[in-house]
Amino acid sequence: MVIPPEVRARLRALRFVSPLSAAGSGLGQHQGRHQGAGVEFEQYRAYEPGDELRRIDWKLYGRSDRFFVREATRDSPLTVWVMIDGTGSMMQADSRRPDYRKFDAAKLLAACLADIAVMQGEPVGIIAVGDNPQMIAPGTGTRHFDRLLVALDRWTCAGTWPGESALEPVWQRIALDSVIVVISDGFDPAMPSMVKRLTATRRHVLSLGVLSCEERDFPFTGGFIFRDPESGEECRVDGEAARADFLRRFGQARTELVQGLSRTGIRHVEHYLDEPADLPLRRLLG
């Protein structure tokens, strides 16, 4: 998994912010600051057993013959989770670019979000939800980021959205007040109810919808057979005759999804496969 250099350069202006942050609760670099090893120097204090040796100011020791440590005000960590829809519908690609599926776009978006979190110094973990849920626990630093990229390269998508019981162990790993970015095409009815449940239990949820350009434009002409990759159900249509009705019903369904998420405080942004990956992220985090 490689983030295009021009996209990565534009990501540097983006930051995660949680409206759930509260002072002293360990919820991000935006509120809730406490003493420790950090980036803003606060004061000196006498060395105490258990302090890290690297925090001793050796120049001050040379002048005073006493051990002092540098006390800094650091920003408390905001845990970020990226949840990818790994169901069969994410196998869809556009006919003009059959090698780039929704799942590939979702993995690129996940890598970009992880990069933002790592640059910000926040722990970040990634989950893929499908027939076989997969997880990389939150961590920080470039080595952890490299592990995430390797895992994303390996992950595939198949099947349908799991039931509540199958996902319960996953939810238990996500701490309260975490930020969760869900990346999905939104076609599974269980997905919106799941993210609403996470929001109701003090997690801050953001939603990224990944859609093909053909779903946006419906450019088909002549006879076509459309097959549901999850159920196998097929539908024969005449492209030109079906276009107006499809766009109307598809647009209505997306509007209802956005409104349903918005009513529970979930911000939703849509991404099409012909857009650069940073564009929806700037809308989502800007």
C-alpha atoms as a printed R data frame, in Angstrom:
    type eleno elety resid chain resno       x       y       z
1   ATOM     1    CA   MET     A     1   0.000   0.000   0.000
2   ATOM     2    CA   VAL     A     2   1.587   3.266  -1.165
3   ATOM     3    CA   ILE     A     3   0.141   6.730  -0.589
4   ATOM     4    CA   PRO     A     4   0.840   8.955  -3.629
5   ATOM     5    CA   PRO     A     5   3.409  11.626  -2.629
6   ATOM     6    CA   GLU     A     6   1.211  14.524  -3.746
7   ATOM     7    CA   VAL     A     7  -1.683  13.172  -1.668
8   ATOM     8    CA   ARG     A     8   0.512  12.641   1.376
9   ATOM     9    CA   ALA     A     9   1.822  16.202   1.144
10  ATOM    10    CA   ARG     A    10  -1.737  17.558   1.286
11  ATOM    11    CA   LEU     A    11  -2.573  15.395   4.309
12  ATOM    12    CA   ARG     A    12  -0.189  17.370   6.523
13  ATOM    13    CA   ALA     A    13  -2.737  20.138   6.992
14  ATOM    14    CA   LEU     A    14  -5.341  17.748   8.459
15  ATOM    15    CA   ARG     A    15  -5.893  16.901  12.138
16  ATOM    16    CA   PHE     A    16  -8.172  14.662  14.173
17  ATOM    17    CA   VAL     A    17 -10.338  16.493  16.686
18  ATOM    18    CA   SER     A    18 -12.886  14.866  18.989
19  ATOM    19    CA   PRO     A    19 -15.774  16.960  20.338
20  ATOM    20    CA   LEU     A    20 -15.980  14.414  23.145
21  ATOM    21    CA   SER     A    21 -12.594  15.465  24.548
22  ATOM    22    CA   ALA     A    22 -12.575  16.611  28.142
23  ATOM    23    CA   ALA     A    23  -9.779  17.843  30.333
24  ATOM    24    CA   GLY     A    24  -7.877  15.088  32.059
25  ATOM    25    CA   SER     A    25  -9.623  12.233  30.285
26  ATOM    26    CA   GLY     A    26  -6.790  11.341  27.918
27  ATOM    27    CA   LEU     A    27  -8.652  12.229  24.752
28  ATOM    28    CA   GLY     A    28  -6.350  13.855  22.287
29  ATOM    29    CA   GLN     A    29  -3.975  16.684  21.795
30  ATOM    30    CA   HIS     A    30  -6.724  19.267  21.616
31  ATOM    31    CA   GLN     A    31  -7.923  19.239  25.218
32  ATOM    32    CA   GLY     A    32  -6.915  17.414  28.362
33  ATOM    33    CA   ARG     A    33  -3.235  18.186  28.858
34  ATOM    34    CA   HIS     A    34  -1.123  16.772  31.649
35  ATOM    35    CA   GLN     A    35   2.470  16.668  32.855
36  ATOM    36    CA   GLY     A    36   4.919  14.276  31.269
37  ATOM    37    CA   ALA     A    37   7.487  13.852  28.542
38  ATOM    38    CA   GLY     A    38   6.180  16.006  25.724
39  ATOM    39    CA   VAL     A    39   6.812  18.803  23.282
40  ATOM    40    CA   GLU     A    40   6.299  22.003  25.274
41  ATOM    41    CA   PHE     A    41   8.804  22.663  28.089
42  ATOM    42    CA   GLU     A    42   7.030  23.490  31.340
43  ATOM    43    CA   GLN     A    43   9.529  23.419  34.233
44  ATOM    44    CA   TYR     A    44  12.342  21.567  35.958
45  ATOM    45    CA   ARG     A    45  11.797  19.340  38.971
46  ATOM    46    CA   ALA     A    46  14.044  17.190  41.136
47  ATOM    47    CA   TYR     A    47  14.780  13.679  39.874
48  ATOM    48    CA   GLU     A    48  12.689  10.939  41.488
49  ATOM    49    CA   PRO     A    49  13.305   7.163  41.388
50  ATOM    50    CA   GLY     A    50  11.562   5.722  38.350
51  ATOM    51    CA   ASP     A    51  12.052   8.780  36.111
52  ATOM    52    CA   GLU     A    52  13.500   8.012  32.694
53  ATOM    53    CA   LEU     A    53  17.215   8.799  32.516
54  ATOM    54    CA   ARG     A    54  16.790  10.414  29.103
55  ATOM    55    CA   ARG     A    55  14.701  13.151  30.729
56  ATOM    56    CA   ILE     A    56  17.560  14.270  32.996
57  ATOM    57    CA   ASP     A    57  19.027  17.635  31.988
58  ATOM    58    CA   TRP     A    58  22.735  16.778  32.049
59  ATOM    59    CA   LYS     A    59  23.850  20.352  31.371
60  ATOM    60    CA   LEU     A    60  21.963  21.525  34.440
61  ATOM    61    CA   TYR     A    61  23.506  18.651  36.403
62  ATOM    62    CA   GLY     A    62  26.949  19.863  35.358
63  ATOM    63    CA   ARG     A    63  26.193  23.328  36.737
64  ATOM    64    CA   SER     A    64  24.391  22.320  39.944
65  ATOM    65    CA   ASP     A    65  25.686  18.819  40.702
66  ATOM    66    CA   ARG     A    66  22.037  17.792  41.217
67  ATOM    67    CA   PHE     A    67  19.707  15.749  39.043
68  ATOM    68    CA   PHE     A    68  16.762  17.554  37.488
69  ATOM    69    CA   VAL     A    69  14.321  16.322  34.864
70  ATOM    70    CA   ARG     A    70  12.642  18.425  32.222
71  ATOM    71    CA   GLU     A    71   8.902  18.531  32.840
72  ATOM    72    CA   ALA     A    72   6.825  19.183  29.750
73  ATOM    73    CA   THR     A    73   3.161  19.711  29.113
74  ATOM    74    CA   ARG     A    74   2.159  17.071  26.642
75  ATOM    75    CA   ASP     A    75  -1.019  16.433  24.790
76  ATOM    76    CA   SER     A    76  -2.885  13.343  25.908
77  ATOM    77    CA   PRO     A    77  -3.535  10.693  23.228
78  ATOM    78    CA   LEU     A    78  -6.710  10.471  21.205
79  ATOM    79    CA   THR     A    79  -7.213   6.885  20.039
80  ATOM    80    CA   VAL     A    80  -8.233   6.662  16.376
81  ATOM    81    CA   TRP     A    81  -9.830   3.582  14.835
82  ATOM    82    CA   VAL     A    82 -10.380   3.121  11.097
83  ATOM    83    CA   MET     A    83 -13.079   0.548  10.303
84  ATOM    84    CA   ILE     A    84 -13.212  -0.765   6.730
85  ATOM    85    CA   ASP     A    85 -16.197  -2.497   5.180
86  ATOM    86    CA   GLY     A    86 -14.752  -5.806   3.980
87  ATOM    87    CA   THR     A    87 -17.967  -7.290   2.560
88  ATOM    88    CA   GLY     A    88 -18.531  -8.540  -0.980
89  ATOM    89    CA   SER     A    89 -20.077  -5.337  -2.314
90  ATOM    90    CA   MET     A    90 -16.697  -3.604  -1.849
91  ATOM    91    CA   MET     A    91 -15.349  -5.770  -4.701
92  ATOM    92    CA   GLN     A    92 -17.066  -3.434  -7.177
93  ATOM    93    CA   ALA     A    93 -14.959  -1.411  -9.603
94  ATOM    94    CA   ASP     A    94 -15.699   0.803 -12.585
95  ATOM    95    CA   SER     A    95 -15.477  -0.760 -16.034
96  ATOM    96    CA   ARG     A    96 -12.947   1.889 -17.126
97  ATOM    97    CA   ARG     A    97 -10.648   0.910 -14.247
98  ATOM    98    CA   PRO     A    98 -11.416  -2.694 -13.288
99  ATOM    99    CA   ASP     A    99  -8.215  -3.056 -11.254
100 ATOM   100    CA   TYR     A   100  -9.262  -0.407  -8.704
101 ATOM   101    CA   ARG     A   101 -12.125  -1.577  -6.498
102 ATOM   102    CA   LYS     A   102 -14.027   0.139  -3.731
103 ATOM   103    CA   PHE     A   103 -12.014  -1.959  -1.288
104 ATOM   104    CA   ASP     A   104  -8.750  -0.651  -2.777
105 ATOM   105    CA   ALA     A   105 -10.005   2.905  -2.320
106 ATOM   106    CA   ALA     A   106 -11.063   2.105   1.252
107 ATOM   107    CA   LYS     A   107  -7.612   0.730   2.048
108 ATOM   108    CA   LEU     A   108  -5.948   3.828   0.595
109 ATOM   109    CA   LEU     A   109  -8.232   6.085   2.641
110 ATOM   110    CA   ALA     A   110  -7.439   4.013   5.739
111 ATOM   111    CA   ALA     A   111  -3.708   4.395   5.082
112 ATOM   112    CA   CYS     A   112  -4.132   8.160   4.719
113 ATOM   113    CA   LEU     A   113  -6.087   8.391   7.973
114 ATOM   114    CA   ALA     A   114  -3.454   6.315   9.758
115 ATOM   115    CA   ASP     A   115  -0.749   8.591   8.380
116 ATOM   116    CA   ILE     A   116  -2.557  11.660   9.748
117 ATOM   117    CA   ALA     A   117  -2.894  10.024  13.166
118 ATOM   118    CA   VAL     A   118   0.776   8.974  13.244
119 ATOM   119    CA   MET     A   119   1.951  12.452  12.215
120 ATOM   120    CA   GLN     A   120  -0.247  13.837  14.989
121 ATOM   121    CA   GLY     A   121   1.206  11.376  17.496
122 ATOM   122    CA   GLU     A   122  -2.085   9.604  18.184
123 ATOM   123    CA   PRO     A   123  -2.524   5.814  18.555
124 ATOM   124    CA   VAL     A   124  -4.312   4.359  15.519
125 ATOM   125    CA   GLY     A   125  -5.766   0.924  14.836
126 ATOM   126    CA   ILE     A   126  -7.551  -0.589  11.837
127 ATOM   127    CA   ILE     A   127 -10.421  -3.085  11.585
128 ATOM   128    CA   ALA     A   128 -11.780  -4.844   8.489
129 ATOM   129    CA   VAL     A   129 -15.358  -6.099   8.902
130 ATOM   130    CA   GLY     A   130 -16.561  -8.974   6.724
131 ATOM   131    CA   ASP     A   131 -16.786 -12.752   6.764
132 ATOM   132    CA   ASN     A   132 -13.500 -12.824   8.660
133 ATOM   133    CA   PRO     A   133 -13.077  -9.661  10.789
134 ATOM   134    CA   GLN     A   134  -9.436  -8.611  11.073
135 ATOM   135    CA   MET     A   135  -7.797  -6.110  13.388
136 ATOM   136    CA   ILE     A   136  -4.532  -4.322  14.054
137 ATOM   137    CA   ALA     A   137  -4.549  -2.865  17.582
138 ATOM   138    CA   PRO     A   138  -3.751   0.843  18.053
139 ATOM   139    CA   GLY     A   139  -0.139   1.917  18.147
140 ATOM   140    CA   THR     A   140   2.055   4.890  17.338
141 ATOM   141    CA   GLY     A   141   5.181   5.621  15.360
142 ATOM   142    CA   THR     A   142   6.527   4.815  11.916
143 ATOM   143    CA   ARG     A   143   7.105   1.121  12.604
144 ATOM   144    CA   HIS     A   144   3.470   0.696  13.581
145 ATOM   145    CA   PHE     A   145   2.419   2.624  10.469
146 ATOM   146    CA   ASP     A   146   4.504   0.266   8.308
147 ATOM   147    CA   ARG     A   147   2.779  -2.716   9.977
148 ATOM   148    CA   LEU     A   148  -0.603  -1.216   9.110
149 ATOM   149    CA   LEU     A   149   0.389  -0.787   5.465
150 ATOM   150    CA   VAL     A   150   1.572  -4.410   5.234
151 ATOM   151    CA   ALA     A   151  -1.687  -5.642   6.797
152 ATOM   152    CA   LEU     A   152  -3.804  -3.525   4.445
153 ATOM   153    CA   ASP     A   153  -1.995  -5.004   1.450
154 ATOM   154    CA   ARG     A   154  -2.926  -8.530   2.612
155 ATOM   155    CA   TRP     A   155  -6.570  -7.954   3.479
156 ATOM   156    CA   THR     A   156  -9.324  -9.015   1.089
157 ATOM   157    CA   CYS     A   157 -13.085  -8.583   1.131
158 ATOM   158    CA   ALA     A   158 -15.860 -11.178   0.899
159 ATOM   159    CA   GLY     A   159 -19.243 -12.132   2.315
160 ATOM   160    CA   THR     A   160 -21.746 -10.032   4.203
161 ATOM   161    CA   TRP     A   161 -21.801  -7.786   7.266
162 ATOM   162    CA   PRO     A   162 -21.507  -9.953  10.424
163 ATOM   163    CA   GLY     A   163 -24.167 -10.061  13.097
164 ATOM   164    CA   GLU     A   164 -23.997  -8.185  16.391
165 ATOM   165    CA   SER     A   165 -22.693 -11.188  18.344
166 ATOM   166    CA   ALA     A   166 -19.769 -11.716  15.950
167 ATOM   167    CA   LEU     A   167 -18.716  -8.086  16.292
168 ATOM   168    CA   GLU     A   168 -19.160  -7.798  20.061
169 ATOM   169    CA   PRO     A   169 -15.497  -8.680  20.815
170 ATOM   170    CA   VAL     A   170 -14.454  -5.930  18.381
171 ATOM   171    CA   TRP     A   171 -16.555  -3.246  20.082
172 ATOM   172    CA   GLN     A   172 -15.146  -4.233  23.466
173 ATOM   173    CA   ARG     A   173 -11.648  -3.360  22.209
174 ATOM   174    CA   ILE     A   174 -12.678   0.192  21.275
175 ATOM   175    CA   ALA     A   175 -12.329   2.454  24.299
176 ATOM   176    CA   LEU     A   176 -14.932   5.055  25.155
177 ATOM   177    CA   ASP     A   177 -14.340   8.490  23.587
178 ATOM   178    CA   SER     A   178 -12.304   7.029  20.716
179 ATOM   179    CA   VAL     A   179 -12.672   8.485  17.240
180 ATOM   180    CA   ILE     A   180 -13.890   5.903  14.715
181 ATOM   181    CA   VAL     A   181 -13.874   6.501  10.968
182 ATOM   182    CA   VAL     A   182 -16.103   3.972   9.175
183 ATOM   183    CA   ILE     A   183 -15.362   3.456   5.462
184 ATOM   184    CA   SER     A   184 -18.160   1.661   3.621
185 ATOM   185    CA   ASP     A   185 -20.415   1.843   0.588
186 ATOM   186    CA   GLY     A   186 -23.326   1.772   3.040
187 ATOM   187    CA   PHE     A   187 -25.172  -0.997   1.206
188 ATOM   188    CA   ASP     A   188 -25.477  -3.313   4.209
189 ATOM   189    CA   PRO     A   189 -28.528  -2.346   6.326
190 ATOM   190    CA   ALA     A   190 -26.704  -3.419   9.497
191 ATOM   191    CA   MET     A   191 -23.922  -0.868   8.976
192 ATOM   192    CA   PRO     A   192 -25.888   2.325   9.849
193 ATOM   193    CA   SER     A   193 -27.402   0.721  12.948
194 ATOM   194    CA   MET     A   194 -23.941  -0.397  14.051
195 ATOM   195    CA   VAL     A   195 -22.382   3.067  13.788
196 ATOM   196    CA   LYS     A   196 -25.353   4.625  15.554
197 ATOM   197    CA   ARG     A   197 -24.837   2.159  18.400
198 ATOM   198    CA   LEU     A   198 -21.167   3.139  18.654
199 ATOM   199    CA   THR     A   199 -22.143   6.814  18.790
200 ATOM   200    CA   ALA     A   200 -24.668   6.129  21.531
201 ATOM   201    CA   THR     A   201 -21.925   4.534  23.649
202 ATOM   202    CA   ARG     A   202 -19.610   7.562  23.731
203 ATOM   203    CA   ARG     A   203 -17.565   6.957  20.619
204 ATOM   204    CA   HIS     A   204 -17.207   9.763  18.101
205 ATOM   205    CA   VAL     A   205 -18.025   8.300  14.672
206 ATOM   206    CA   LEU     A   206 -17.242   9.755  11.250
207 ATOM   207    CA   SER     A   207 -18.463   8.095   8.052
208 ATOM   208    CA   LEU     A   208 -16.819   7.848   4.631
209 ATOM   209    CA   GLY     A   209 -18.985   6.472   1.822
210 ATOM   210    CA   VAL     A   210 -17.076   4.886  -1.073
211 ATOM   211    CA   LEU     A   211 -18.994   4.721  -4.351
212 ATOM   212    CA   SER     A   212 -18.167   3.877  -7.943
213 ATOM   213    CA   CYS     A   213 -18.423   6.456 -10.698
214 ATOM   214    CA   GLU     A   214 -20.942   4.232 -12.486
215 ATOM   215    CA   GLU     A   215 -23.225   4.420  -9.462
216 ATOM   216    CA   ARG     A   216 -22.980   8.200  -9.674
217 ATOM   217    CA   ASP     A   217 -23.408   8.511 -13.462
218 ATOM   218    CA   PHE     A   218 -25.062   5.245 -14.609
219 ATOM   219    CA   PRO     A   219 -23.481   5.507 -18.105
220 ATOM   220    CA   PHE     A   220 -24.814   2.154 -19.365
221 ATOM   221    CA   THR     A   221 -26.492   1.752 -22.722
222 ATOM   222    CA   GLY     A   222 -28.088  -1.370 -24.150
223 ATOM   223    CA   GLY     A   223 -28.862  -4.574 -22.288
224 ATOM   224    CA   PHE     A   224 -27.030  -5.376 -19.033
225 ATOM   225    CA   ILE     A   225 -27.152  -8.027 -16.333
226 ATOM   226    CA   PHE     A   226 -26.369  -6.672 -12.875
227 ATOM   227    CA   ARG     A   227 -25.431  -9.169 -10.178
228 ATOM   228    CA   ASP     A   228 -25.351  -8.619  -6.414
229 ATOM   229    CA   PRO     A   229 -21.864  -9.824  -5.297
230 ATOM   230    CA   GLU     A   230 -23.175 -10.790  -1.838
231 ATOM   231    CA   SER     A   231 -26.491 -12.499  -2.608
232 ATOM   232    CA   GLY     A   232 -25.848 -13.543  -6.225
233 ATOM   233    CA   GLU     A   233 -29.218 -12.081  -7.257
234 ATOM   234    CA   GLU     A   234 -29.298 -10.908 -10.889
235 ATOM   235    CA   CYS     A   235 -31.292  -8.194 -12.620
236 ATOM   236    CA   ARG     A   236 -31.618  -7.672 -16.394
237 ATOM   237    CA   VAL     A   237 -32.118  -4.053 -17.477
238 ATOM   238    CA   ASP     A   238 -31.922  -1.796 -20.489
239 ATOM   239    CA   GLY     A   239 -29.351   0.823 -19.513
240 ATOM   240    CA   GLU     A   240 -30.870   3.844 -21.207
241 ATOM   241    CA   ALA     A   241 -34.398   3.012 -20.094
242 ATOM   242    CA   ALA     A   242 -33.359   2.400 -16.480
243 ATOM   243    CA   ARG     A   243 -31.018   5.369 -16.051
244 ATOM   244    CA   ALA     A   244 -33.394   8.057 -14.810
245 ATOM   245    CA   ASP     A   245 -35.209   5.728 -12.404
246 ATOM   246    CA   PHE     A   246 -31.938   4.340 -11.032
247 ATOM   247    CA   LEU     A   247 -30.428   7.777 -10.413
248 ATOM   248    CA   ARG     A   248 -33.610   8.951  -8.692
249 ATOM   249    CA   ARG     A   249 -33.880   5.920  -6.392
250 ATOM   250    CA   PHE     A   250 -30.144   5.723  -5.728
251 ATOM   251    CA   GLY     A   251 -30.021   9.428  -4.864
252 ATOM   252    CA   GLN     A   252 -32.996   9.051  -2.551
253 ATOM   253    CA   ALA     A   253 -31.374   6.103  -0.776
254 ATOM   254    CA   ARG     A   254 -28.138   8.043  -0.241
255 ATOM   255    CA   THR     A   255 -30.044  11.047   1.085
256 ATOM   256    CA   GLU     A   256 -31.893   8.873   3.570
257 ATOM   257    CA   LEU     A   257 -28.593   7.319   4.702
258 ATOM   258    CA   VAL     A   258 -26.957  10.723   5.228
259 ATOM   259    CA   GLN     A   259 -29.975  12.110   7.064
260 ATOM   260    CA   GLY     A   260 -30.216   9.042   9.299
261 ATOM   261    CA   LEU     A   261 -26.545   9.327  10.262
262 ATOM   262    CA   SER     A   262 -26.779  13.086  10.726
263 ATOM   263    CA   ARG     A   263 -29.654  12.749  13.187
264 ATOM   264    CA   THR     A   264 -27.321  10.877  15.542
265 ATOM   265    CA   GLY     A   265 -24.464  13.355  15.089
266 ATOM   266    CA   ILE     A   266 -22.451  11.326  12.554
267 ATOM   267    CA   ARG     A   267 -20.747  13.370   9.868
268 ATOM   268    CA   HIS     A   268 -20.847  11.635   6.481
269 ATOM   269    CA   VAL     A   269 -18.801  12.401   3.371
270 ATOM   270    CA   GLU     A   270 -18.871  10.505   0.070
271 ATOM   271    CA   HIS     A   271 -15.876   9.547  -2.062
272 ATOM   272    CA   TYR     A   272 -16.004   8.423  -5.696
273 ATOM   273    CA   LEU     A   273 -13.338   6.254  -7.266
274 ATOM   274    CA   ASP     A   274 -12.183   8.970  -9.692
275 ATOM   275    CA   GLU     A   275 -11.378  11.445  -6.888
276 ATOM   276    CA   PRO     A   276  -7.995  11.905  -5.140
277 ATOM   277    CA   ALA     A   277  -7.984  10.274  -1.708
278 ATOM   278    CA   ASP     A   278  -7.301  13.493   0.200
279 ATOM   279    CA   LEU     A   279 -10.410  15.265  -1.157
280 ATOM   280    CA   PRO     A   280 -13.009  13.466   1.030
281 ATOM   281    CA   LEU     A   281 -10.616  13.597   4.004
282 ATOM   282    CA   ARG     A   282 -10.373  17.375   3.712
283 ATOM   283    CA   ARG     A   283 -14.178  17.517   3.705
284 ATOM   284    CA   LEU     A   284 -14.379  15.151   6.656
285 ATOM   285    CA   LEU     A   285 -11.632  16.614   8.868
286 ATOM   286    CA   GLY     A   286 -11.382  20.157   7.562
